[in-house]
Amino acid sequence: MLTDKGKVAVIGLGYVGLPLVIDFCAAGIQVLGFDIDEKKVRTLQKGKSYIDYIAAENIAGFIYSGVFAPTSDFSRLREVESIIITVPTPLNEYREPDLSFIVETAETIAAHLQKGQLIVLESTTYPGTSREVVLPLLEKSGYKVGQDFFLAYSPERVDPNNKNYRANDIPKLAGGITGLCRDKVIDLYSLVFKKLVPVSSVEVAEAGKLMENIFRSVNIAMVNEMKLLFDRMGIDIWEVIAASSTKPFGYMPFYPGPGLGGHCLPIDPFYLTWKARSYDFSTRFIELAGEINSAMPYHVVQKTADALNERGKSVKGSRILILGVAYKKNVDDVRESPALKIAALLEKKGAQVCYHDPHIPEICGLRHYPDLVKRSLPLSEELLRTADGVLIVTDHDSIDYDWVLQNSNLVIDTRNCVKGQGSDKLIKA
């Protein structure tokens, strides 16, 4: 178990790291939170939150009681017993893993590594990252794993703003470079998580996280392809799913949409496809799923264009209101959101695009869409009536979609959230 000096460090205070900080603080564990983003650090030091479903009061209470200390001074890593890494793992422009954040973090830890410290990687990555990438960097310190320091992998399983499962309710996979490394990480996380699932190696834990996300990605691709087919056949995919879901065994419903979003599903499967190539293995299923899911924004734009054309309008010059730009309902996260691609494609065709999202007040400074700069407009009858088309991309619960349909000229619904069946103003996409 942790010693009297058992502070925990969390590196990366985003959608994974900050909730983890809150859980450790709630358990009475002192936490140092590290981030290279000075704006985030200053916000937290003031007791404020930049994630809308994390209450500022919780952060303020932990800040003022001294349980939580946000900082960008990485020399303070020497003060802690356990270090948890929750940094991003994006893809580069060639859809290859970008481990630069992990590498830089491991090098920083190595520069301040103390005997007895436990280092845990939570960032989603390909099997072999902990042993082949992180371990050699840490051992440059001159310390030996399993004796002088301990290295483990325990993947995050965060589902932002999930009302049914809090992060610490979800069983936690845990694998170590050595058996003692695994024991150490289980001791650490047992302070917060209700159930720990030990596995035989870090590679099993790394592969387990990818398996979960690829399972979802492949099944969503399958139902997206079925949607495209049934659309041509004049069959409502949503009614088909509801009918199939009445079978009490052998079927699990997945739902189509405008494309994948978030940090996991659009990215994680390609970590495994890249690694598979080093074993002379082609992951055709995964790559096909990625191809189908990546094409869905184009389908939505084409359905929008067709709907406008039927009403004697072209995309060029049309005013399109996008409802919801977050990657999933009821969150303030636009990472990899299909709404961004849809907006960019529509603007390229000459549409005048605006948006409303109660969780995303503005869009700016995005890596893949640097020219996409917009502010959320207040949702009103006038806004709806002056739009040539209203495109529902994210189905936030706070929006009355029947009211939207009533006050709009045309609604293109990608989420099946409008119940006005039979309306000539409603197009399912």
C-alpha positions as CSV (number, residue, x, y, z in Angstrom):
1,M,0.0,0.0,0.0
2,L,1.0,3.7,-0.2
3,T,3.4,5.1,2.4
4,D,2.8,8.2,4.4
5,K,4.3,10.2,1.5
6,G,2.0,8.5,-0.9
7,K,1.0,11.4,-3.1
8,V,-0.2,10.6,-6.6
9,A,0.7,12.5,-9.7
10,V,-1.6,12.6,-12.7
11,I,0.0,13.9,-15.9
12,G,-2.5,15.2,-18.4
13,L,-5.6,17.0,-17.0
14,G,-8.1,16.5,-19.7
15,Y,-11.2,14.3,-20.1
16,V,-9.4,11.3,-18.6
17,G,-7.0,12.8,-16.2
18,L,-9.2,15.4,-14.4
19,P,-11.9,12.9,-13.4
20,L,-9.2,10.6,-12.1
21,V,-7.8,13.4,-10.0
22,I,-11.3,14.0,-8.6
23,D,-11.7,10.3,-7.7
24,F,-8.4,10.1,-5.9
25,C,-9.0,13.4,-4.0
26,A,-12.4,12.1,-3.0
27,A,-10.7,9.0,-1.5
28,G,-8.5,11.4,0.6
29,I,-5.4,10.9,-1.5
30,Q,-3.2,14.0,-2.1
31,V,-2.8,14.6,-5.9
32,L,-0.4,16.7,-7.9
33,G,-1.9,17.4,-11.3
34,F,0.5,18.1,-14.1
35,D,-0.2,19.7,-17.5
36,I,1.8,21.7,-20.0
37,D,-1.2,23.9,-20.7
38,E,-0.7,26.8,-18.4
39,K,-4.3,28.0,-19.0
40,K,-5.7,24.8,-17.7
41,V,-3.4,24.9,-14.7
42,R,-4.3,28.5,-13.8
43,T,-8.0,27.7,-14.2
44,L,-7.8,24.8,-11.8
45,Q,-5.7,26.7,-9.3
46,K,-8.6,29.2,-9.2
47,G,-10.9,26.4,-8.3
48,K,-12.7,26.5,-11.7
49,S,-13.5,23.8,-14.2
50,Y,-13.2,23.7,-18.0
51,I,-15.2,20.4,-18.3
52,D,-18.9,21.1,-18.0
53,Y,-19.9,17.9,-16.2
54,I,-17.2,18.3,-13.6
55,A,-18.5,20.8,-11.0
56,A,-16.2,23.7,-10.1
57,E,-17.3,23.3,-6.4
58,N,-15.6,19.9,-6.3
59,I,-12.4,21.2,-7.7
60,A,-12.4,24.3,-5.4
61,G,-13.0,22.2,-2.3
62,F,-10.0,20.0,-3.1
63,I,-7.8,23.0,-4.1
64,Y,-8.6,25.0,-0.9
65,S,-8.2,21.9,1.4
66,G,-4.8,21.3,-0.1
67,V,-5.7,17.8,-1.4
68,F,-5.2,18.8,-5.0
69,A,-2.4,20.9,-6.4
70,P,-2.3,21.6,-10.2
71,T,1.1,22.6,-11.5
72,S,3.3,22.7,-14.6
73,D,6.5,22.3,-12.6
74,F,7.5,18.8,-13.5
75,S,10.4,18.8,-11.0
76,R,7.7,18.2,-8.4
77,L,7.4,14.6,-9.7
78,R,10.1,13.8,-7.1
79,E,7.5,14.4,-4.4
80,V,5.1,11.6,-5.3
81,E,5.1,7.8,-5.0
82,S,2.9,7.0,-8.0
83,I,2.7,8.7,-11.4
84,I,-0.2,8.2,-13.8
85,I,0.1,9.2,-17.4
86,T,-3.1,10.2,-19.2
87,V,-1.8,12.1,-22.2
88,P,-3.3,12.1,-25.7
89,T,-2.3,9.5,-28.3
90,P,-3.4,10.9,-31.7
91,L,-2.7,9.8,-35.2
92,N,-0.4,11.7,-37.5
93,E,-1.3,12.8,-41.0
94,Y,-0.6,9.3,-42.4
95,R,-2.9,7.7,-39.9
96,E,0.0,6.3,-37.9
97,P,0.4,6.4,-34.1
98,D,1.7,9.6,-32.8
99,L,3.4,8.7,-29.5
100,S,5.2,12.0,-29.1
101,F,3.2,12.9,-25.9
102,I,4.0,9.6,-24.3
103,V,7.6,9.8,-25.3
104,E,8.1,13.3,-24.0
105,T,6.3,12.5,-20.8
106,A,8.4,9.3,-20.2
107,E,11.6,11.4,-20.8
108,T,10.4,14.0,-18.3
109,I,9.6,11.3,-15.7
110,A,13.0,9.7,-16.3
111,A,14.8,13.0,-15.5
112,H,13.1,13.1,-12.1
113,L,12.6,9.4,-11.4
114,Q,13.0,8.4,-7.7
115,K,13.6,4.9,-6.3
116,G,10.3,3.1,-5.5
117,Q,8.1,5.1,-7.7
118,L,5.3,3.4,-9.7
119,I,4.6,4.7,-13.2
120,V,1.2,3.8,-14.8
121,L,0.3,4.4,-18.4
122,E,-3.4,4.9,-19.1
123,S,-3.3,6.3,-22.6
124,T,-4.8,4.1,-25.2
125,T,-2.1,2.6,-27.4
126,Y,-0.9,-0.5,-29.3
127,P,0.4,-3.6,-27.6
128,G,4.0,-3.2,-26.9
129,T,4.1,0.5,-26.1
130,S,4.8,0.1,-22.3
131,R,7.5,-2.5,-22.8
132,E,9.1,-1.3,-26.0
133,V,8.8,2.5,-25.8
134,V,8.2,3.7,-22.2
135,L,10.4,1.1,-20.4
136,P,13.7,1.9,-22.3
137,L,13.2,5.6,-21.7
138,L,12.7,5.1,-18.0
139,E,15.7,2.8,-17.7
140,K,17.9,5.5,-19.1
141,S,17.8,6.8,-15.5
142,G,20.0,3.9,-14.5
143,Y,17.2,2.3,-12.4
144,K,16.0,-1.2,-13.0
145,V,12.3,-2.0,-13.4
146,G,10.8,-4.3,-10.8
147,Q,13.5,-3.4,-8.3
148,D,14.1,0.4,-8.3
149,F,10.9,1.5,-10.0
150,F,7.7,-0.1,-11.2
151,L,5.9,0.2,-14.6
152,A,2.3,-0.9,-15.3
153,Y,-0.5,-0.4,-17.8
154,S,-4.1,0.2,-16.9
155,P,-6.2,1.6,-19.7
156,E,-8.8,4.3,-19.1
157,R,-12.4,3.3,-19.7
158,V,-13.9,6.8,-19.4
159,D,-17.3,7.5,-20.9
160,P,-17.8,11.2,-20.5
161,N,-20.9,12.2,-18.6
162,N,-22.3,8.6,-18.5
163,K,-25.1,8.8,-15.9
164,N,-25.2,5.0,-15.4
165,Y,-21.5,4.3,-14.8
166,R,-19.1,6.5,-12.9
167,A,-15.5,5.9,-13.8
168,N,-14.7,4.1,-10.5
169,D,-17.7,1.8,-11.1
170,I,-16.1,0.3,-14.2
171,P,-13.7,-2.7,-13.6
172,K,-10.1,-1.6,-14.1
173,L,-7.7,-3.8,-16.1
174,A,-4.2,-3.9,-14.7
175,G,-1.0,-5.4,-16.1
176,G,2.6,-5.0,-15.1
177,I,6.1,-5.4,-16.6
178,T,6.7,-7.8,-13.6
179,G,4.4,-9.4,-11.1
180,L,5.5,-6.9,-8.5
181,C,4.7,-4.1,-10.9
182,R,1.2,-5.5,-11.3
183,D,0.7,-5.8,-7.5
184,K,1.7,-2.2,-7.0
185,V,-0.8,-0.9,-9.5
186,I,-3.5,-3.0,-8.0
187,D,-2.7,-1.6,-4.6
188,L,-2.9,1.9,-6.0
189,Y,-6.1,1.6,-7.9
190,S,-7.9,-0.4,-5.2
191,L,-8.0,2.9,-3.3
192,V,-10.4,4.3,-5.9
193,F,-11.9,1.6,-8.1
194,K,-14.4,-1.0,-6.9
195,K,-13.1,-3.9,-9.0
196,L,-9.6,-4.6,-10.3
197,V,-9.0,-7.1,-13.1
198,P,-5.4,-8.4,-13.0
199,V,-4.0,-9.6,-16.4
200,S,-0.8,-11.5,-17.1
201,S,1.1,-8.7,-18.9
202,V,1.0,-5.1,-20.0
203,E,0.4,-6.3,-23.6
204,V,-2.8,-8.0,-22.6
205,A,-4.1,-4.9,-20.9
206,E,-3.1,-2.7,-24.0
207,A,-4.8,-5.2,-26.3
208,G,-7.9,-5.4,-24.1
209,K,-8.6,-1.7,-24.5
210,L,-8.2,-1.8,-28.3
211,M,-10.4,-4.9,-28.5
212,E,-13.2,-3.0,-26.7
213,N,-13.0,0.0,-29.1
214,I,-12.6,-2.0,-32.2
215,F,-15.6,-4.2,-31.3
216,R,-17.7,-1.0,-31.2
217,S,-16.1,0.5,-34.3
218,V,-16.7,-2.6,-36.4
219,N,-20.3,-3.1,-35.3
220,I,-21.1,0.6,-35.9
221,A,-19.6,0.3,-39.4
222,M,-21.8,-2.7,-40.1
223,V,-25.0,-0.9,-39.1
224,N,-23.9,2.2,-41.0
225,E,-23.5,0.1,-44.1
226,M,-26.9,-1.4,-43.5
227,K,-28.3,2.1,-43.2
228,L,-26.9,3.0,-46.6
229,L,-28.4,-0.1,-48.1
230,F,-31.8,0.1,-46.5
231,D,-32.0,3.8,-47.4
232,R,-31.8,2.8,-51.1
233,M,-34.4,0.1,-50.5
234,G,-36.8,2.5,-48.7
235,I,-36.6,0.7,-45.4
236,D,-36.2,2.6,-42.1
237,I,-33.0,1.3,-40.4
238,W,-34.2,2.5,-37.0
239,E,-37.4,0.4,-37.2
240,V,-35.3,-2.6,-38.3
241,I,-33.1,-2.2,-35.3
242,A,-36.1,-1.9,-33.0
243,A,-37.6,-5.0,-34.5
244,S,-34.3,-7.0,-34.2
245,S,-33.8,-5.9,-30.6
246,T,-36.9,-7.8,-29.5
247,K,-34.8,-11.0,-29.8
248,P,-33.7,-11.8,-26.2
249,F,-30.4,-13.5,-27.2
250,G,-27.8,-13.5,-29.9
251,Y,-28.3,-9.8,-30.9
252,M,-26.9,-6.6,-29.5
253,P,-28.2,-3.3,-31.0
254,F,-25.8,-0.7,-32.4
255,Y,-27.0,2.5,-34.0
256,P,-26.0,4.4,-37.2
257,G,-24.9,8.0,-37.2
258,P,-23.2,10.7,-39.1
259,G,-19.7,9.3,-38.4
260,L,-17.5,8.4,-35.4
261,G,-16.2,11.0,-33.0
262,G,-14.3,11.3,-29.8
263,H,-10.7,10.3,-29.1
264,C,-11.3,6.6,-29.1
265,L,-13.3,5.1,-31.9
266,P,-12.0,7.1,-34.9
267,I,-8.3,6.7,-33.7
268,D,-7.6,3.6,-31.6
269,P,-8.3,0.9,-34.2
270,F,-5.6,2.3,-36.4
271,Y,-3.1,1.8,-33.6
272,L,-3.6,-1.9,-34.0
273,T,-3.6,-1.9,-37.9
274,W,-0.2,-0.1,-37.8
275,K,1.2,-2.6,-35.3
276,A,-0.2,-5.5,-37.2
277,R,1.9,-4.5,-40.3
278,S,5.1,-5.3,-38.3
279,Y,3.8,-8.9,-38.1
280,D,3.1,-9.0,-41.8
281,F,-0.6,-9.2,-41.0
282,S,-3.4,-7.2,-42.7
283,T,-6.3,-6.2,-40.5
284,R,-8.9,-6.0,-43.3
285,F,-12.0,-6.0,-41.0
286,I,-10.7,-3.0,-39.0
287,E,-9.6,-1.1,-42.1
288,L,-12.9,-1.7,-43.8
289,A,-14.8,-0.5,-40.7
290,G,-12.7,2.6,-40.7
291,E,-13.4,3.2,-44.4
292,I,-17.2,2.9,-43.9
293,N,-17.3,5.1,-40.8
294,S,-15.1,7.8,-42.3
295,A,-17.4,8.0,-45.3
296,M,-20.6,8.8,-43.3
297,P,-20.1,12.6,-43.2
298,Y,-20.0,12.5,-47.0
299,H,-23.3,10.6,-47.0
300,V,-24.9,13.2,-44.7
301,V,-23.8,16.0,-46.9
302,Q,-25.1,14.3,-50.0
303,K,-28.5,13.6,-48.3
304,T,-28.6,17.3,-47.4
305,A,-27.8,18.3,-50.9
306,D,-30.5,16.0,-52.3
307,A,-33.1,17.3,-49.9
308,L,-32.3,20.9,-50.8
309,N,-32.4,20.0,-54.5
310,E,-35.9,18.5,-54.2
311,R,-37.0,21.9,-52.9
312,G,-35.4,23.8,-55.8
313,K,-32.3,24.9,-53.8
314,S,-28.6,24.3,-54.3
315,V,-26.2,23.8,-51.5
316,K,-24.3,26.9,-52.7
317,G,-25.8,29.9,-51.0
318,S,-28.0,27.9,-48.7
319,R,-28.1,28.6,-45.0
320,I,-27.5,25.4,-43.1
321,L,-27.9,25.3,-39.3
322,I,-26.1,22.4,-37.6
323,L,-27.7,21.3,-34.3
324,G,-25.0,19.8,-32.1
325,V,-21.2,19.8,-32.8
326,A,-20.0,17.8,-29.8
327,Y,-18.9,14.3,-30.7
328,K,-21.6,12.8,-28.4
329,K,-24.7,13.9,-26.6
330,N,-24.6,16.1,-23.5
331,V,-20.8,16.7,-23.5
332,D,-18.6,19.7,-24.3
333,D,-16.0,17.7,-26.4
334,V,-15.6,18.2,-30.1
335,R,-12.6,15.9,-30.6
336,E,-12.9,14.2,-34.0
337,S,-16.6,15.1,-34.1
338,P,-18.2,14.3,-37.5
339,A,-20.0,17.7,-37.3
340,L,-16.6,19.4,-38.0
341,K,-16.1,17.4,-41.2
342,I,-19.7,17.9,-42.3
343,A,-19.4,21.7,-41.7
344,A,-16.2,21.9,-43.7
345,L,-17.6,19.9,-46.6
346,L,-20.8,22.0,-46.7
347,E,-18.7,25.3,-46.7
348,K,-16.5,23.9,-49.4
349,K,-19.7,23.5,-51.5
350,G,-20.6,27.1,-50.8
351,A,-23.1,26.7,-48.0
352,Q,-23.4,29.3,-45.2
353,V,-23.0,27.2,-42.1
354,C,-23.9,28.2,-38.6
355,Y,-24.5,26.0,-35.5
356,H,-26.2,25.8,-32.1
357,D,-24.7,23.6,-29.3
358,P,-25.6,24.3,-25.7
359,H,-22.3,22.7,-24.6
360,I,-19.9,24.2,-27.2
361,P,-20.0,28.0,-27.1
362,E,-17.4,28.4,-29.8
363,I,-15.2,26.5,-32.3
364,C,-11.7,27.8,-33.0
365,G,-8.1,26.7,-33.1
366,L,-8.8,23.1,-34.2
367,R,-5.8,21.2,-35.5
368,H,-7.5,19.7,-38.5
369,Y,-9.9,22.6,-39.2
370,P,-7.9,25.7,-38.5
371,D,-10.3,27.9,-40.7
372,L,-13.4,26.7,-38.9
373,V,-14.1,29.6,-36.5
374,K,-17.7,29.9,-35.3
375,R,-19.8,30.8,-32.3
376,S,-22.9,29.0,-31.1
377,L,-26.1,30.9,-32.0
378,P,-29.1,31.1,-29.6
379,L,-31.7,28.6,-30.7
380,S,-34.9,30.5,-31.7
381,E,-37.9,30.3,-34.0
382,E,-36.3,33.0,-36.1
383,L,-33.0,31.1,-36.4
384,L,-34.9,27.9,-37.5
385,R,-37.2,29.7,-40.0
386,T,-34.4,31.6,-41.7
387,A,-32.4,28.4,-42.3
388,D,-32.9,26.5,-45.5
389,G,-32.0,23.3,-43.8
390,V,-31.5,22.2,-40.1
391,L,-29.0,19.4,-39.8
392,I,-29.2,17.4,-36.6
393,V,-25.7,15.9,-35.9
394,T,-25.6,15.5,-32.1
395,D,-28.8,14.7,-30.2
396,H,-28.4,16.7,-27.0
397,D,-31.2,16.0,-24.5
398,S,-31.8,19.7,-23.8
399,I,-33.2,20.4,-27.3
400,D,-36.9,19.9,-28.1
401,Y,-36.7,18.3,-31.6
402,D,-40.4,18.2,-32.2
403,W,-40.4,22.0,-31.7
404,V,-37.4,22.2,-34.1
405,L,-39.3,20.4,-36.8
406,Q,-42.4,22.5,-36.2
407,N,-40.5,25.7,-36.8
408,S,-38.1,24.6,-39.6
409,N,-38.4,24.5,-43.4
410,L,-36.4,21.3,-43.6
411,V,-34.8,19.0,-41.0
412,I,-32.2,16.4,-41.9
413,D,-32.0,14.0,-38.9
414,T,-28.9,11.8,-38.5
415,R,-29.8,10.5,-35.0
416,N,-33.5,9.5,-35.3
417,C,-34.4,12.0,-32.6
418,V,-37.3,13.7,-34.4
419,K,-40.5,11.8,-34.0
420,G,-42.6,13.6,-36.6
421,Q,-43.0,10.5,-38.8
422,G,-44.6,11.3,-42.2
423,S,-43.7,15.0,-42.2
424,D,-42.6,16.2,-45.6
425,K,-40.1,18.5,-43.8
426,L,-38.2,15.6,-42.3
427,I,-35.4,13.7,-44.0
428,K,-33.6,10.8,-42.2
429,A,-29.9,10.7,-43.1
